[in-house]
Amino acid sequence: MIPNKATIERVSPTAIMESNLEWVLGDELEQVRRRMQEAVQSDYPFLNDLLAAHLHHHYPRAIIVLGSSLLGHANTDKRVALAAAIEMLYLATNVHDAIPRDLLDASDDSRALLGTSILVGDYCFSQASVLAAETENPAVVAAFSNALARLSERRVMTLLEQPDQPHTDDAILYAAAADAGSLLVGLPRPIRYALREAAAAFGEVLTDSETALVEALTQLDALLQDRPFGKPLLNWLRFRTNERRVMIED
């Protein structure tokens, strides 16, 4: 149910922030959506249609970037560009997932499908790198590049060692989002490391146990006591975890 506007207006700004991070980030998430749509536009209608079919509409990785960078001070355009860059990495992996993992026949159609998926995925990776470079922050770009390398390595190892298993990129992507967002605003190293560990554990929760996440959030909570936007981020992580638990139980 959508809350009544008059009711919301009677709630304190602090209470709203602590209960709904996505509401707080609404304008910036809309900017992320626009930046992604711009990034996938080209002079080739076929490419545009293919990317539009894979373009997602919920941006949890961007929320991690924006939520982490809210703990410090940074230009909004750079925060949005970085959030869009991380989401473009996710889009690239989605496109690469369209590559058949069983043996292809030697037909021209199969070869075209394989080649197209590889090239379009790589196009998304390149657009993601362009967005990351807009931060003009060498440490952020380095963290982004490291995440890209880890994604590629993980996917190659999965294909070689467990070709029948799905790819598991969530921990890498969420950790990269927190790490890059922290670096962008120069958060102290203990907070940066705690954010990265919590985000990685959150990513693992999507497919595994949540024990590590509970421990990571407890540590992070202690470090963010004096940062106003720490509570909304922690509450969002907890809410999404509980949401997943309910889905599993149902």
Phi and psi in degrees as GROMACS dihedral restraints (atoms count N, CA, C in turn):
[ dihedral_restraints ]
;  ai    aj    ak    al  type     phi  dphi    fc
    3     4     5     6     1   -78.5    20    10
    4     5     6     7     1   127.2    20    10
    6     7     8     9     1   -62.9    20    10
    7     8     9    10     1   146.0    20    10
    9    10    11    12     1   -66.7    20    10
   10    11    12    13     1   133.9    20    10
   12    13    14    15     1   -60.4    20    10
   13    14    15    16     1   -40.7    20    10
   15    16    17    18     1   -62.2    20    10
   16    17    18    19     1   -35.8    20    10
   18    19    20    21     1   -66.7    20    10
   19    20    21    22     1   -43.0    20    10
   21    22    23    24     1   -61.4    20    10
   22    23    24    25     1   -40.3    20    10
   24    25    26    27     1   -64.9    20    10
   25    26    27    28     1   -21.2    20    10
   27    28    29    30     1   -86.2    20    10
   28    29    30    31     1    -9.2    20    10
   30    31    32    33     1   -86.6    20    10
   31    32    33    34     1   142.1    20    10
   33    34    35    36     1   -66.2    20    10
   34    35    36    37     1   148.6    20    10
   36    37    38    39     1   -55.8    20    10
   37    38    39    40     1   -36.6    20    10
   39    40    41    42     1   -63.2    20    10
   40    41    42    43     1   -43.7    20    10
   42    43    44    45     1   -63.6    20    10
   43    44    45    46     1   -39.9    20    10
   45    46    47    48     1   -63.9    20    10
   46    47    48    49     1   -45.4    20    10
   48    49    50    51     1   -60.4    20    10
   49    50    51    52     1   -43.1    20    10
   51    52    53    54     1   -72.7    20    10
   52    53    54    55     1   -21.9    20    10
   54    55    56    57     1   -99.5    20    10
   55    56    57    58     1   -21.0    20    10
   57    58    59    60     1  -148.4    20    10
   58    59    60    61     1    86.5    20    10
   60    61    62    63     1   -64.2    20    10
   61    62    63    64     1   -37.1    20    10
   63    64    65    66     1   -65.7    20    10
   64    65    66    67     1   -32.3    20    10
   66    67    68    69     1   -66.9    20    10
   67    68    69    70     1   -42.4    20    10
   69    70    71    72     1   -61.4    20    10
   70    71    72    73     1   -39.1    20    10
   72    73    74    75     1   -91.7    20    10
   73    74    75    76     1     8.3    20    10
   75    76    77    78     1   -49.9    20    10
   76    77    78    79     1   -50.2    20    10
   78    79    80    81     1   -64.2    20    10
   79    80    81    82     1   -41.3    20    10
   81    82    83    84     1   -69.9    20    10
   82    83    84    85     1   -36.4    20    10
   84    85    86    87     1   -65.5    20    10
   85    86    87    88     1   -34.4    20    10
   87    88    89    90     1   -65.9    20    10
   88    89    90    91     1   -37.3    20    10
   90    91    92    93     1   -65.9    20    10
   91    92    93    94     1   -37.7    20    10
   93    94    95    96     1   -61.1    20    10
   94    95    96    97     1   -44.5    20    10
   96    97    98    99     1   -58.7    20    10
   97    98    99   100     1   -44.1    20    10
   99   100   101   102     1   -65.9    20    10
  100   101   102   103     1   -40.6    20    10
  102   103   104   105     1   -63.8    20    10
  103   104   105   106     1   -37.6    20    10
  105   106   107   108     1   -68.1    20    10
  106   107   108   109     1   -41.4    20    10
  108   109   110   111     1   -62.9    20    10
  109   110   111   112     1   -38.7    20    10
  111   112   113   114     1   -65.2    20    10
  112   113   114   115     1   -39.1    20    10
  114   115   116   117     1   -67.3    20    10
  115   116   117   118     1   -27.2    20    10
  117   118   119   120     1   -97.4    20    10
  118   119   120   121     1     6.5    20    10
  120   121   122   123     1   -87.9    20    10
  121   122   123   124     1   131.9    20    10
  123   124   125   126     1  -137.4    20    10
  124   125   126   127     1  -174.3    20    10
  126   127   128   129     1   -89.2    20    10
  127   128   129   130     1     8.8    20    10
  129   130   131   132     1  -119.3    20    10
  130   131   132   133     1   107.8    20    10
  132   133   134   135     1   -55.7    20    10
  133   134   135   136     1   -38.8    20    10
  135   136   137   138     1   -61.4    20    10
  136   137   138   139     1   -44.2    20    10
  138   139   140   141     1   -63.7    20    10
  139   140   141   142     1   -42.8    20    10
  141   142   143   144     1   -61.2    20    10
  142   143   144   145     1   -42.2    20    10
  144   145   146   147     1   -66.4    20    10
  145   146   147   148     1   -40.5    20    10
  147   148   149   150     1   -64.4    20    10
  148   149   150   151     1   -44.2    20    10
  150   151   152   153     1   -68.2    20    10
  151   152   153   154     1   -37.6    20    10
  153   154   155   156     1   -61.6    20    10
  154   155   156   157     1   -33.0    20    10
  156   157   158   159     1   -69.3    20    10
  157   158   159   160     1   -25.6    20    10
  159   160   161   162     1  -101.5    20    10
  160   161   162   163     1    -8.3    20    10
  162   163   164   165     1   -67.4    20    10
  163   164   165   166     1   126.6    20    10
  165   166   167   168     1   -91.2    20    10
  166   167   168   169     1   167.3    20    10
  168   169   170   171     1  -122.2    20    10
  169   170   171   172     1    -1.7    20    10
  171   172   173   174     1  -121.7    20    10
  172   173   174   175     1   138.6    20    10
  174   175   176   177     1  -124.6    20    10
  175   176   177   178     1    66.1    20    10
  177   178   179   180     1   -64.7    20    10
  178   179   180   181     1   -32.4    20    10
  180   181   182   183     1   -68.2    20    10
  181   182   183   184     1   -38.4    20    10
  183   184   185   186     1   -64.9    20    10
  184   185   186   187     1   -36.8    20    10
  186   187   188   189     1   -62.0    20    10
  187   188   189   190     1   -39.5    20    10
  189   190   191   192     1   -63.5    20    10
  190   191   192   193     1   -44.9    20    10
  192   193   194   195     1   -59.8    20    10
  193   194   195   196     1   -52.0    20    10
  195   196   197   198     1   -67.5    20    10
  196   197   198   199     1   -39.7    20    10
  198   199   200   201     1   -65.9    20    10
  199   200   201   202     1   -40.9    20    10
  201   202   203   204     1   -66.7    20    10
  202   203   204   205     1   -42.8    20    10
  204   205   206   207     1   -74.4    20    10
  205   206   207   208     1   -16.0    20    10
  207   208   209   210     1   -68.2    20    10
  208   209   210   211     1   -17.0    20    10
  210   211   212   213     1   -76.1    20    10
  211   212   213   214     1    -7.8    20    10
  213   214   215   216     1  -133.5    20    10
  214   215   216   217     1  -149.3    20    10
  216   217   218   219     1  -131.9    20    10
  217   218   219   220     1   125.6    20    10
  219   220   221   222     1  -155.5    20    10
  220   221   222   223     1   156.2    20    10
  222   223   224   225     1   -59.0    20    10
  223   224   225   226     1   133.5    20    10
  225   226   227   228     1   -60.0    20    10
  226   227   228   229     1   -41.5    20    10
  228   229   230   231     1   -59.7    20    10
  229   230   231   232     1   -38.3    20    10
  231   232   233   234     1   -71.8    20    10
  232   233   234   235     1   -37.9    20    10
  234   235   236   237     1   -63.0    20    10
  235   236   237   238     1   -43.3    20    10
  237   238   239   240     1   -66.2    20    10
  238   239   240   241     1   -42.8    20    10
  240   241   242   243     1   -60.7    20    10
  241   242   243   244     1   -42.2    20    10
  243   244   245   246     1   -66.6    20    10
  244   245   246   247     1   -42.0    20    10
  246   247   248   249     1   -61.9    20    10
  247   248   249   250     1   -41.7    20    10
  249   250   251   252     1   -66.2    20    10
  250   251   252   253     1   -35.2    20    10
  252   253   254   255     1   -62.8    20    10
  253   254   255   256     1   -44.2    20    10
  255   256   257   258     1   -66.0    20    10
  256   257   258   259     1   -40.0    20    10
  258   259   260   261     1   -67.7    20    10
  259   260   261   262     1   -31.2    20    10
  261   262   263   264     1   -67.7    20    10
  262   263   264   265     1   -32.1    20    10
  264   265   266   267     1   -61.0    20    10
  265   266   267   268     1   -42.7    20    10
  267   268   269   270     1   -63.9    20    10
  268   269   270   271     1   -41.4    20    10
  270   271   272   273     1   -61.2    20    10
  271   272   273   274     1   -41.5    20    10
  273   274   275   276     1   -60.9    20    10
  274   275   276   277     1   -41.2    20    10
  276   277   278   279     1   -67.6    20    10
  277   278   279   280     1   -34.2    20    10
  279   280   281   282     1   -62.0    20    10
  280   281   282   283     1   -42.7    20    10
  282   283   284   285     1   -66.3    20    10
  283   284   285   286     1   -42.7    20    10
  285   286   287   288     1   -64.4    20    10
  286   287   288   289     1   -27.7    20    10
  288   289   290   291     1   -66.8    20    10
  289   290   291   292     1   -17.0    20    10
  291   292   293   294     1   -75.7    20    10
  292   293   294   295     1   -10.3    20    10
  294   295   296   297     1   -70.9    20    10
  295   296   297   298     1   124.4    20    10
  297   298   299   300     1   -59.0    20    10
  298   299   300   301     1   136.3    20    10
  300   301   302   303     1  -100.5    20    10
  301   302   303   304     1    -2.0    20    10
  303   304   305   306     1   -97.0    20    10
  304   305   306   307     1   178.6    20    10
  306   307   308   309     1   -68.2    20    10
  307   308   309   310     1   132.0    20    10
  309   310   311   312     1   -88.6    20    10
  310   311   312   313     1   148.1    20    10
  312   313   314   315     1   -78.7    20    10
  313   314   315   316     1   173.5    20    10
  315   316   317   318     1   -90.0    20    10
  316   317   318   319     1    17.5    20    10
  318   319   320   321     1   -73.7    20    10
  319   320   321   322     1   157.8    20    10
  321   322   323   324     1   -63.2    20    10
  322   323   324   325     1   -35.6    20    10
  324   325   326   327     1   -63.8    20    10
  325   326   327   328     1   -42.7    20    10
  327   328   329   330     1   -65.1    20    10
  328   329   330   331     1   -42.8    20    10
  330   331   332   333     1   -64.0    20    10
  331   332   333   334     1   -38.9    20    10
  333   334   335   336     1   -64.9    20    10
  334   335   336   337     1   -41.2    20    10
  336   337   338   339     1   -62.6    20    10
  337   338   339   340     1   -46.1    20    10
  339   340   341   342     1   -62.0    20    10
  340   341   342   343     1   -49.2    20    10
  342   343   344   345     1   -63.0    20    10
  343   344   345   346     1   -40.6    20    10
  345   346   347   348     1   -64.9    20    10
  346   347   348   349     1   -45.1    20    10
  348   349   350   351     1   -61.5    20    10
  349   350   351   352     1   -42.3    20    10
  351   352   353   354     1   -64.5    20    10
  352   353   354   355     1   -48.1    20    10
  354   355   356   357     1   -68.0    20    10
  355   356   357   358     1   -40.1    20    10
  357   358   359   360     1   -67.7    20    10
  358   359   360   361     1   -40.7    20    10
  360   361   362   363     1   -61.0    20    10
  361   362   363   364     1   -43.4    20    10
  363   364   365   366     1   -65.1    20    10
  364   365   366   367     1   -34.1    20    10
  366   367   368   369     1   -60.9    20    10
  367   368   369   370     1   -42.8    20    10
  369   370   371   372     1   -64.4    20    10
  370   371   372   373     1   -40.1    20    10
  372   373   374   375     1   -59.7    20    10
  373   374   375   376     1   -41.5    20    10
  375   376   377   378     1   -67.5    20    10
  376   377   378   379     1   -39.7    20    10
  378   379   380   381     1   -65.5    20    10
  379   380   381   382     1   -36.2    20    10
  381   382   383   384     1   -62.6    20    10
  382   383   384   385     1   -41.1    20    10
  384   385   386   387     1   -65.4    20    10
  385   386   387   388     1   -37.7    20    10
  387   388   389   390     1   -62.5    20    10
  388   389   390   391     1   -43.7    20    10
  390   391   392   393     1   -64.1    20    10
  391   392   393   394     1   -42.6    20    10
  393   394   395   396     1   -62.4    20    10
  394   395   396   397     1   -36.3    20    10
  396   397   398   399     1   -65.9    20    10
  397   398   399   400     1   -22.0    20    10
  399   400   401   402     1   -65.6    20    10
  400   401   402   403     1   -17.3    20    10
  402   403   404   405     1   -70.2    20    10
  403   404   405   406     1   -21.1    20    10
  405   406   407   408     1    54.9    20    10
  406   407   408   409     1    33.7    20    10
  408   409   410   411     1  -123.7    20    10
  409   410   411   412     1   108.2    20    10
  411   412   413   414     1   -56.5    20    10
  412   413   414   415     1   -37.7    20    10
  414   415   416   417     1   -66.8    20    10
  415   416   417   418     1   -39.4    20    10
  417   418   419   420     1   -66.1    20    10
  418   419   420   421     1   -45.4    20    10
  420   421   422   423     1   -61.9    20    10
  421   422   423   424     1   -39.3    20    10
  423   424   425   426     1   -64.3    20    10
  424   425   426   427     1   -42.8    20    10
  426   427   428   429     1   -64.2    20    10
  427   428   429   430     1   -39.9    20    10
  429   430   431   432     1   -63.5    20    10
  430   431   432   433     1   -44.9    20    10
  432   433   434   435     1   -63.5    20    10
  433   434   435   436     1   -38.3    20    10
  435   436   437   438     1   -64.2    20    10
  436   437   438   439     1   -39.8    20    10
  438   439   440   441     1   -64.2    20    10
  439   440   441   442     1   -41.5    20    10
  441   442   443   444     1   -61.7    20    10
  442   443   444   445     1   -42.5    20    10
  444   445   446   447     1   -64.5    20    10
  445   446   447   448     1   -41.5    20    10
  447   448   449   450     1   -66.2    20    10
  448   449   450   451     1   -39.6    20    10
  450   451   452   453     1   -59.6    20    10
  451   452   453   454     1   -46.6    20    10
  453   454   455   456     1   -63.8    20    10
  454   455   456   457     1   -43.7    20    10
  456   457   458   459     1   -63.6    20    10
  457   458   459   460     1   -44.3    20    10
  459   460   461   462     1   -61.3    20    10
  460   461   462   463     1   -41.2    20    10
  462   463   464   465     1   -69.8    20    10
  463   464   465   466     1   -38.9    20    10
  465   466   467   468     1   -64.7    20    10
  466   467   468   469     1   -44.3    20    10
  468   469   470   471     1   -63.2    20    10
  469   470   471   472     1   -38.7    20    10
  471   472   473   474     1   -63.8    20    10
  472   473   474   475     1   -44.0    20    10
  474   475   476   477     1   -63.7    20    10
  475   476   477   478     1   -35.8    20    10
  477   478   479   480     1   -80.6    20    10
  478   479   480   481     1   -39.5    20    10
  480   481   482   483     1  -101.6    20    10
  481   482   483   484     1   -32.6    20    10
  483   484   485   486     1  -137.5    20    10
  484   485   486   487     1    63.4    20    10
  486   487   488   489     1   -61.6    20    10
  487   488   489   490     1   -19.8    20    10
  489   490   491   492     1   -89.8    20    10
  490   491   492   493     1    -5.6    20    10
  492   493   494   495     1   -95.3    20    10
  493   494   495   496     1   148.4    20    10
  495   496   497   498     1   -70.5    20    10
  496   497   498   499     1   155.0    20    10
  498   499   500   501     1   -70.5    20    10
  499   500   501   502     1   145.6    20    10
  501   502   503   504     1  -124.5    20    10
  502   503   504   505     1    89.5    20    10
  504   505   506   507     1  -102.1    20    10
  505   506   507   508     1    -8.4    20    10
  507   508   509   510     1   -58.3    20    10
  508   509   510   511     1   -45.8    20    10
  510   511   512   513     1   -61.6    20    10
  511   512   513   514     1   -41.5    20    10
  513   514   515   516     1   -64.0    20    10
  514   515   516   517     1   -45.6    20    10
  516   517   518   519     1   -67.9    20    10
  517   518   519   520     1   -43.3    20    10
  519   520   521   522     1   -69.1    20    10
  520   521   522   523     1   -39.9    20    10
  522   523   524   525     1   -63.5    20    10
  523   524   525   526     1   -40.8    20    10
  525   526   527   528     1   -63.7    20    10
  526   527   528   529     1   -38.8    20    10
  528   529   530   531     1   -61.4    20    10
  529   530   531   532     1   -46.5    20    10
  531   532   533   534     1   -68.6    20    10
  532   533   534   535     1   -41.8    20    10
  534   535   536   537     1   -65.5    20    10
  535   536   537   538     1   -48.4    20    10
  537   538   539   540     1   -66.3    20    10
  538   539   540   541     1   -41.1    20    10
  540   541   542   543     1   -61.9    20    10
  541   542   543   544     1   -38.7    20    10
  543   544   545   546     1   -67.5    20    10
  544   545   546   547     1   -41.9    20    10
  546   547   548   549     1   -66.0    20    10
  547   548   549   550     1   -35.5    20    10
  549   550   551   552     1   -60.1    20    10
  550   551   552   553     1   -35.9    20    10
  552   553   554   555     1  -106.6    20    10
  553   554   555   556     1     8.1    20    10
  555   556   557   558     1    64.2    20    10
  556   557   558   559     1    42.0    20    10
  558   559   560   561     1   -66.4    20    10
  559   560   561   562     1   149.5    20    10
  561   562   563   564     1   -56.5    20    10
  562   563   564   565     1   148.4    20    10
  564   565   566   567     1   -55.6    20    10
  565   566   567   568     1   -43.5    20    10
  567   568   569   570     1   -58.3    20    10
  568   569   570   571     1   -41.6    20    10
  570   571   572   573     1   -68.1    20    10
  571   572   573   574     1   -42.2    20    10
  573   574   575   576     1   -59.3    20    10
  574   575   576   577     1   -47.5    20    10
  576   577   578   579     1   -64.1    20    10
  577   578   579   580     1   -41.2    20    10
  579   580   581   582     1   -65.8    20    10
  580   581   582   583     1   -39.8    20    10
  582   583   584   585     1   -62.2    20    10
  583   584   585   586     1   -44.2    20    10
  585   586   587   588     1   -63.0    20    10
  586   587   588   589     1   -42.9    20    10
  588   589   590   591     1   -66.4    20    10
  589   590   591   592     1   -40.9    20    10
  591   592   593   594     1   -65.0    20    10
  592   593   594   595     1   -41.9    20    10
  594   595   596   597     1   -67.1    20    10
  595   596   597   598     1   -39.9    20    10
  597   598   599   600     1   -63.6    20    10
  598   599   600   601     1   -43.3    20    10
  600   601   602   603     1   -64.5    20    10
  601   602   603   604     1   -37.1    20    10
  603   604   605   606     1   -61.2    20    10
  604   605   606   607     1   -42.6    20    10
  606   607   608   609     1   -63.0    20    10
  607   608   609   610     1   -38.8    20    10
  609   610   611   612     1   -68.1    20    10
  610   611   612   613     1   -31.4    20    10
  612   613   614   615     1   -60.4    20    10
  613   614   615   616     1   -27.1    20    10
  615   616   617   618     1   -62.3    20    10
  616   617   618   619     1   -20.4    20    10
  618   619   620   621     1  -132.2    20    10
  619   620   621   622     1    -4.6    20    10
  621   622   623   624     1  -143.8    20    10
  622   623   624   625     1  -159.6    20    10
  624   625   626   627     1   -70.7    20    10
  625   626   627   628     1   151.9    20    10
  627   628   629   630     1  -100.5    20    10
  628   629   630   631     1     7.4    20    10
  630   631   632   633     1   -58.6    20    10
  631   632   633   634     1   -47.2    20    10
  633   634   635   636     1   -62.5    20    10
  634   635   636   637     1   -34.9    20    10
  636   637   638   639     1   -67.0    20    10
  637   638   639   640     1   -43.0    20    10
  639   640   641   642     1   -57.9    20    10
  640   641   642   643     1   -45.0    20    10
  642   643   644   645     1   -64.7    20    10
  643   644   645   646     1   -42.0    20    10
  645   646   647   648     1   -66.0    20    10
  646   647   648   649     1   -40.6    20    10
  648   649   650   651     1   -68.2    20    10
  649   650   651   652     1   -34.2    20    10
  651   652   653   654     1   -63.1    20    10
  652   653   654   655     1   -44.2    20    10
  654   655   656   657     1   -65.6    20    10
  655   656   657   658     1   -42.7    20    10
  657   658   659   660     1   -65.7    20    10
  658   659   660   661     1   -39.4    20    10
  660   661   662   663     1   -57.9    20    10
  661   662   663   664     1   -40.4    20    10
  663   664   665   666     1   -66.6    20    10
  664   665   666   667     1   -32.2    20    10
  666   667   668   669     1   -82.1    20    10
  667   668   669   670     1   -18.9    20    10
  669   670   671   672     1  -107.4    20    10
  670   671   672   673     1    16.8    20    10
  672   673   674   675     1   -57.6    20    10
  673   674   675   676     1   -35.0    20    10
  675   676   677   678     1   -99.3    20    10
  676   677   678   679     1    13.3    20    10
  678   679   680   681     1  -116.1    20    10
  679   680   681   682     1   114.6    20    10
  681   682   683   684     1   -55.0    20    10
  682   683   684   685     1   -36.7    20    10
  684   685   686   687     1   -88.7    20    10
  685   686   687   688     1     4.4    20    10
  687   688   689   690     1   -68.4    20    10
  688   689   690   691     1   -40.9    20    10
  690   691   692   693     1   -63.6    20    10
  691   692   693   694     1   -45.4    20    10
  693   694   695   696     1   -59.9    20    10
  694   695   696   697     1   -39.1    20    10
  696   697   698   699     1   -65.8    20    10
  697   698   699   700     1   -45.4    20    10
  699   700   701   702     1   -62.9    20    10
  700   701   702   703     1   -42.1    20    10
  702   703   704   705     1   -64.8    20    10
  703   704   705   706     1   -37.3    20    10
  705   706   707   708     1   -63.6    20    10
  706   707   708   709     1   -44.3    20    10
  708   709   710   711     1   -61.5    20    10
  709   710   711   712     1   -43.1    20    10
  711   712   713   714     1   -66.7    20    10
  712   713   714   715     1   -41.4    20    10
  714   715   716   717     1   -62.9    20    10
  715   716   717   718     1   -45.7    20    10
  717   718   719   720     1   -64.1    20    10
  718   719   720   721     1   -34.2    20    10
  720   721   722   723     1   -67.2    20    10
  721   722   723   724     1   -45.2    20    10
  723   724   725   726     1   -64.0    20    10
  724   725   726   727     1   -37.1    20    10
  726   727   728   729     1   -60.6    20    10
  727   728   729   730     1   -42.5    20    10
  729   730   731   732     1   -65.5    20    10
  730   731   732   733     1   -41.0    20    10
  732   733   734   735     1   -60.6    20    10
  733   734   735   736     1   -42.7    20    10
  735   736   737   738     1   -62.9    20    10
  736   737   738   739     1   -41.8    20    10
  738   739   740   741     1   -61.7    20    10
  739   740   741   742     1   -40.6    20    10
  741   742   743   744     1   -66.9    20    10
  742   743   744   745     1   -44.0    20    10
  744   745   746   747     1   -65.3    20    10
  745   746   747   748     1   -33.4    20    10
